[in-house]
């Protein structure tokens, strides 16, 4: 999973990102480049229906007549995984409902923690120390390009019951 969330786990408001954080966008690109990303329809629409270059994109939607140029379409997480099966790394990139449905099977979470509280209407599930351990954490202060302090935190699942999970 790859996600940016504020201090309260808020990830968006009215289908928009919380803020513009160029460092997070670069980090996201570095993590997902050359791999498959899976997202919900609303997340795809929040990106102006644009496919991100260098990544296979799978959009999950219940709308049977939905069109998303350059993307593979799936009507469930299971179908999305079947479409992505050939790939070593599959990244879930949102939204809130897709995160909730897949967090139990994820192996890693790449979280950009924005050290600020925003107004929002969608949230990432709580990451607990019981289930997850921090592999790496890097803290950054605000600067000319990034208005808020933030941290890049990589979590790995503590209990590796499902070694064959395709989620990252």
ROLOTOR-924552 format. One line per 8 residues: number of its first residue (from 1); for each residue x, y, z of N, C-alpha, C. Coordinates in Angstrom, 1 decimal. Each point is the difference from the previous one (the first is absolute). Example, Ala and Ser with C-alpha at 12.3 -4.5 7.8 and 13.67 -1.06 7.14 Angstrom:
2
1	13.2,-5.7,7.8,-0.9,1.2,0.0,0.9,1.2,0.0; -0.4,1.1,-0.7,0.9,1.1,0.0,-0.8,1.1,0.8
//
This chain:
168
1	0.8,-1.2,0.0,-0.8,1.2,0.0,0.9,1.2,0.0; -0.5,1.0,-0.7,0.7,1.3,0.0,-1.0,1.1,0.3; 0.3,0.8,1.0,-1.0,1.0,0.4,0.6,1.2,0.7; -0.6,1.1,-0.1,0.4,1.2,0.7,-1.2,0.4,0.9; 0.3,0.2,1.3,-1.1,0.2,0.9,0.5,1.1,1.1; -1.0,0.7,0.4,0.4,1.1,1.0,0.1,-0.7,1.4; 0.1,0.8,1.0,0.2,-0.4,1.4,-1.2,-0.9,0.5; -1.2,0.2,-0.6,-1.2,-0.7,0.4,-0.4,-1.1,-1.0
9	1.0,-0.4,-0.9,-0.3,-1.0,-1.0,-0.9,0.5,-1.1; -0.2,1.2,-0.1,-0.8,0.6,-1.1,0.8,-0.1,-1.3; -0.7,-0.5,-1.1,0.7,-0.1,-1.3,-0.5,0.9,-1.1; -1.2,0.6,0.3,-0.6,0.8,-1.1,-1.2,0.7,0.5; -0.4,1.0,-0.8,-1.2,0.7,0.2,-0.7,0.3,-1.3; -1.3,-0.4,-0.1,-0.7,0.2,-1.2,0.7,-0.5,-1.3; 0.6,-1.2,0.1,0.7,-0.6,-1.1,1.2,0.7,-0.4; 0.7,0.7,0.9,1.2,0.8,-0.4,1.1,-0.4,1.1
17	1.2,0.1,-0.4,1.1,-0.1,0.9,-0.1,1.1,1.1; 0.6,-0.3,1.1,0.0,1.0,1.1,0.8,1.2,-0.3; 1.2,-0.2,-0.7,0.9,1.1,-0.2,0.9,-0.4,-1.2; 0.7,1.0,-0.5,1.0,-0.3,-1.0,1.4,-0.1,0.7; 0.5,-1.2,0.0,1.3,-0.3,0.6,0.9,-0.7,-1.0; 0.8,0.8,-0.7,0.8,-0.5,-1.1,0.9,-1.2,0.4; 0.6,0.0,1.2,0.8,-1.1,0.5,-0.7,-1.3,0.0; -1.3,0.1,0.5,-0.8,-1.2,0.0,-0.3,-0.5,-1.4
25	-0.3,0.8,-0.9,-0.2,-0.4,-1.4,1.2,-0.7,-0.6; 1.2,0.5,0.3,1.3,-0.6,-0.5,0.2,-1.3,0.7; -0.3,-0.1,1.3,0.1,-1.2,0.7,-1.0,-1.1,-0.5; -1.2,0.4,-0.3,-1.0,-0.9,-0.5,0.5,-0.6,-1.4; 0.5,0.9,-0.8,0.5,-0.4,-1.3,1.1,-1.0,0.1; 1.0,0.3,0.9,1.1,-0.9,0.2,-0.4,-1.4,0.5; -1.0,-0.1,0.8,-0.5,-1.3,0.5,-0.8,-0.7,-1.0; -0.8,0.6,-0.8,-1.0,-0.7,-0.9,0.5,-0.2,-1.4
33	1.1,0.7,-0.4,0.5,0.0,-1.4,0.2,-1.4,-0.4; -0.5,-0.4,-1.2,0.3,-1.3,-0.6,-0.9,-1.1,0.6; -0.9,0.3,0.8,-0.9,-1.0,0.7,-1.4,0.3,-0.3; -0.9,-0.8,0.6,-1.4,0.1,-0.2,-0.6,0.8,1.2; -0.9,0.9,-0.3,-0.7,0.7,1.0,-1.5,-0.3,-0.2; -0.6,-0.2,1.2,-1.5,-0.2,0.0,-0.7,1.1,0.8; -1.0,0.5,-0.6,-0.8,1.1,0.7,-1.4,-0.1,-0.3; -0.8,0.6,0.8,-1.4,0.1,-0.2,-0.4,1.1,-1.1
41	-1.2,-0.1,-0.5,-0.4,0.9,-1.0,0.1,1.5,0.4; -0.4,0.3,1.2,0.0,1.4,0.5,1.4,0.5,0.1; 1.0,-0.8,0.4,1.4,0.4,0.0,0.4,0.3,-1.4; -0.3,-0.9,-0.9,0.4,0.2,-1.4,-0.6,1.4,-0.5; -1.3,0.2,0.3,-0.6,1.3,-0.4,0.6,1.2,0.6; 0.5,-0.2,1.2,0.7,1.1,0.7,1.3,0.4,-0.7; 0.5,-0.9,-0.8,1.2,0.3,-0.7,-0.3,0.4,-1.5; -1.2,0.5,-0.1,-0.5,0.5,-1.3,0.0,-1.1,-1.1
49	-0.2,-1.2,0.5,-0.1,-1.2,-0.9,1.3,-0.1,-0.9; 1.1,0.3,0.6,1.3,-0.1,-0.7,0.8,-1.2,0.5; 0.5,-0.8,-0.9,0.9,-1.1,0.4,1.3,0.5,0.3; 0.6,-0.5,1.1,1.3,0.3,0.4,1.0,-0.7,-0.9; 1.0,0.7,-0.6,0.9,-0.7,-0.8,0.9,-1.0,0.8; 0.5,-1.1,-0.7,0.9,-0.9,0.6,-0.6,-1.0,0.9; -1.3,-0.1,0.1,-0.7,-0.9,0.9,-1.2,-0.6,-0.7; -0.3,-1.3,0.2,-1.2,-0.6,-0.4,-1.1,0.5,0.9
57	-1.1,0.5,-0.5,-1.1,0.5,0.9,-1.2,-0.8,-0.1; -0.5,-0.4,1.2,-1.3,-0.8,0.0,-0.9,0.9,0.9; -1.2,0.2,-0.6,-1.0,0.8,0.7,-1.2,-0.9,0.4; -0.4,0.0,1.2,-1.1,-0.8,0.5,-1.3,0.9,0.0; -1.0,-0.6,-0.7,-1.3,0.7,-0.1,-1.1,-1.0,-0.1; -1.1,0.4,0.5,-1.2,-0.8,-0.1,-0.8,0.4,-1.2; 0.4,1.0,-0.7,-0.8,0.5,-1.2,0.4,-0.8,-1.2; -0.9,-0.7,-0.5,0.3,-1.0,-1.1,0.4,0.7,-1.3
65	-0.4,1.3,-0.2,0.3,0.7,-1.3,1.1,1.0,0.2; 0.7,-0.1,1.1,1.0,1.1,0.3,1.2,-0.2,-1.0; 0.5,1.2,-0.4,1.2,0.0,-0.9,1.1,0.7,0.6; 1.2,-0.5,-0.1,1.2,0.6,0.6,1.1,-0.3,-1.0; 0.3,0.9,-0.9,1.0,-0.2,-1.1,1.3,-0.3,0.6; 0.7,-1.1,-0.5,1.3,-0.4,0.5,0.0,-0.8,1.3; -1.1,-0.3,0.5,-0.1,-0.8,1.3,-0.7,-1.3,-0.3; 0.3,-0.9,0.9,-0.8,-1.3,0.1,-1.1,0.3,1.0
73	-1.1,-0.6,-0.2,-1.2,0.2,0.9,-0.3,-1.3,0.7; -0.4,0.1,1.2,-0.4,-1.1,0.8,-1.2,0.4,0.8; -0.9,-1.0,0.3,-1.2,0.3,0.8,0.2,-0.5,1.5; 1.2,-0.5,0.4,0.2,-0.4,1.3,1.5,0.0,0.3; 0.4,-0.1,1.2,1.4,-0.1,0.4,0.5,-1.3,-0.6; -0.8,-1.1,0.1,0.5,-1.3,-0.5,0.2,0.0,-1.5; -0.8,0.7,-0.7,0.2,0.1,-1.5,1.2,0.8,-0.3; 0.2,1.1,0.8,1.2,0.8,-0.2,1.3,-0.8,0.2
81	0.0,-0.8,1.0,1.1,-0.8,0.3,0.3,-1.1,-1.1; -1.1,-0.5,-0.5,0.2,-0.9,-1.1,0.6,0.7,-1.2; -0.4,1.2,-0.3,0.6,0.7,-1.1,1.4,0.4,0.2; 0.4,0.1,1.3,1.4,0.5,0.3,0.9,-1.2,0.4; -0.5,-1.2,-0.1,0.7,-1.2,0.5,1.5,-0.1,-0.5; 0.2,0.4,-1.2,1.4,-0.1,-0.6,1.0,0.9,0.7; -0.4,0.9,0.7,0.9,1.0,0.6,0.5,-0.4,1.4; 1.2,0.3,0.3,0.6,-0.3,1.3,-0.5,0.9,1.1
89	-0.1,1.3,-0.4,-0.5,0.9,1.0,-1.3,0.7,-0.4; -1.0,0.0,0.8,-1.2,0.6,-0.3,-0.3,1.0,1.2; -0.2,1.3,-0.4,-0.2,1.0,1.0,-1.4,0.5,0.0; -0.7,0.0,1.2,-1.3,0.6,0.2,0.2,1.5,0.3; -0.7,0.8,-0.8,0.3,1.5,0.2,-1.3,0.7,0.3; -1.1,-0.6,0.4,-1.1,0.7,0.5,-1.3,-0.4,-0.8; -1.0,0.5,0.4,-0.3,0.9,1.1,-0.3,-0.8,1.3; -0.7,0.7,0.9,-0.2,-0.5,1.4,-0.7,-1.3,0.0
97	-1.0,-0.3,-0.8,-0.7,-1.3,-0.1,0.9,-1.1,-0.4; 0.8,0.3,-1.1,1.0,-1.0,-0.5,1.0,-0.3,1.1; 0.5,1.0,0.7,1.0,-0.2,1.1,-0.6,-0.9,1.0; -1.3,0.3,0.4,-0.6,-0.8,1.1,-0.2,-1.5,-0.5; -0.3,-0.2,-1.2,-0.2,-1.4,-0.5,1.3,-0.8,-0.1; 1.1,0.7,-0.1,1.3,-0.7,-0.3,1.0,0.0,1.1; -0.2,0.9,1.0,1.1,0.1,1.0,0.3,-1.3,0.7; -0.9,-0.8,0.2,0.2,-1.3,0.7,1.0,-0.9,-0.7
105	0.0,0.1,-1.4,0.9,-0.8,-0.8,1.3,0.7,-0.4; 0.1,1.3,0.3,1.2,0.7,-0.4,1.2,-0.5,0.7; 1.2,0.1,-0.6,1.3,-0.4,0.6,0.7,1.3,0.5; -0.1,1.1,-0.8,0.7,1.2,0.4,-0.9,1.2,-0.2; 0.2,1.0,0.8,-0.6,1.3,-0.2,1.0,1.0,-0.1; 0.0,0.8,-1.1,0.9,1.1,-0.2,-0.9,1.3,0.3; 0.2,0.5,1.2,-0.8,1.1,0.5,0.8,1.3,0.0; -0.6,1.0,-0.7,0.5,1.4,0.2,-0.9,0.6,1.1
113	0.6,0.2,1.2,-0.7,0.6,1.0,0.2,1.5,0.0; -1.1,0.8,-0.3,0.1,1.4,-0.1,-0.3,0.5,1.4; 0.9,0.7,0.6,-0.1,0.5,1.4,-0.9,1.3,0.1; -1.2,-0.2,-0.3,-1.0,1.1,0.0,-1.4,-0.7,0.0; -1.0,0.7,0.4,-1.4,-0.5,0.0,-0.8,0.8,-1.0; -0.6,-0.7,-0.9,-0.8,0.6,-1.1,-1.5,-0.4,0.3; -0.8,0.8,-0.7,-1.5,-0.3,-0.1,-0.1,-1.1,-1.0; -0.7,-1.1,0.3,-0.1,-1.0,-1.0,-1.2,-0.9,0.2
121	-0.3,-0.9,-1.0,-1.1,-0.9,0.1,0.4,-1.4,-0.4; 1.3,-0.3,-0.2,0.4,-1.4,-0.2,1.2,-0.3,0.8; 0.1,-1.2,0.5,1.1,-0.3,1.0,0.6,-1.4,-0.3; 1.3,-0.1,0.3,0.7,-1.2,-0.1,-0.2,-0.8,1.3; -0.1,-1.3,-0.1,-0.2,-0.8,1.3,1.2,0.2,0.9; -0.3,-0.2,1.3,1.0,0.2,1.0,1.1,-1.1,-0.1; 1.3,0.4,0.1,1.1,-0.9,-0.1,0.4,-0.2,1.5; -0.1,-1.2,0.5,0.3,-0.3,1.4,1.4,-0.7,0.1
129	0.6,0.3,1.2,1.3,-0.7,0.3,-0.2,-1.5,0.1; -1.2,-0.4,0.4,-0.3,-1.4,0.1,0.2,-0.8,-1.4; -0.5,0.7,-1.0,0.0,-0.6,-1.3,1.2,0.4,-0.9; 0.6,1.1,0.2,1.0,0.6,-0.9,1.2,0.5,0.8; 1.2,-0.1,-0.6,1.2,0.5,0.6,0.7,0.9,-1.0; 0.6,1.0,0.5,0.7,1.0,-0.8,1.3,-0.6,-0.5; 0.2,0.0,-1.3,1.2,-0.5,-0.6,1.0,1.2,-0.2; -0.6,1.1,-0.4,0.8,1.2,-0.3,-0.8,1.3,0.2
137	0.6,1.0,0.5,-0.7,1.3,0.2,1.0,1.1,-0.3; -0.4,1.0,-0.8,0.8,1.1,-0.3,-0.9,1.3,0.2; 0.5,0.9,0.8,-0.8,1.2,0.3,0.6,1.2,-0.8; -0.9,0.9,-0.4,0.3,1.2,-0.8,-0.7,1.2,0.6; 0.7,1.1,0.0,-0.6,1.3,0.4,-0.6,0.6,-1.2; -0.9,1.0,0.2,-0.5,0.8,-1.2,1.2,0.7,-0.7; -0.2,0.2,-1.3,1.0,0.8,-0.7,-0.7,0.8,-1.1; 0.7,0.6,-0.9,-0.6,0.8,-1.1,-1.0,-0.7,-0.8
145	0.2,-1.3,-0.2,-0.9,-0.7,-0.9,-1.1,-0.8,0.8; 0.3,-0.4,1.2,-0.9,-0.8,0.8,-0.4,0.8,1.2; -1.2,0.4,0.0,-0.5,1.0,1.1,-0.1,-0.6,1.4; -0.2,-1.4,0.0,-0.2,-0.6,1.3,1.1,-1.0,0.3; 0.3,-0.2,1.3,0.9,-1.0,0.5,-0.6,-1.4,-0.4; 0.8,-1.0,-0.2,-0.5,-1.3,-0.4,1.0,-1.0,0.3; -0.4,-1.3,0.0,0.8,-1.1,0.2,-0.3,-1.1,-1.0; 1.0,-0.7,-0.5,-0.2,-1.2,-0.9,0.2,-1.1,1.0
153	-1.1,-0.8,0.1,0.1,-1.2,1.0,-0.3,-1.2,-0.8; 0.8,-1.0,0.1,-0.3,-1.3,-0.6,-0.3,-1.0,1.1; -1.2,-0.6,-0.1,-0.4,-1.0,1.0,0.0,-1.4,-0.7; 0.3,-1.0,0.8,-0.1,-1.3,-0.5,-0.9,-0.8,1.0; -0.7,-0.9,-0.5,-1.0,-0.8,0.8,0.8,-0.8,1.0; -0.4,0.0,1.3,0.6,-0.8,1.0,-0.2,-1.5,-0.1; -1.3,-0.3,-0.3,-0.3,-1.4,-0.1,-0.1,-0.4,-1.5; 0.9,-0.8,-0.5,0.1,-0.3,-1.4,-0.7,-1.3,-0.3
161	-1.3,-0.1,0.5,-0.8,-1.2,-0.3,-0.1,-0.3,-1.5; -0.2,1.0,-0.8,-0.3,-0.2,-1.4,1.2,0.5,-0.8; 1.0,-0.9,-0.1,1.2,0.3,-0.7,-0.2,0.2,-1.5; -1.1,-0.5,-0.5,-0.2,0.2,-1.5,-0.9,1.2,-0.3; -0.2,0.8,0.9,-0.8,1.2,-0.3,0.6,0.9,-1.1; -0.7,0.4,-1.0,0.5,0.8,-1.0,0.1,1.5,0.3; -0.7,0.4,1.1,-0.1,1.4,0.3,1.3,0.5,0.6; 0.3,1.3,-0.3,1.1,0.7,0.7,-0.6,1.3,0.4
//
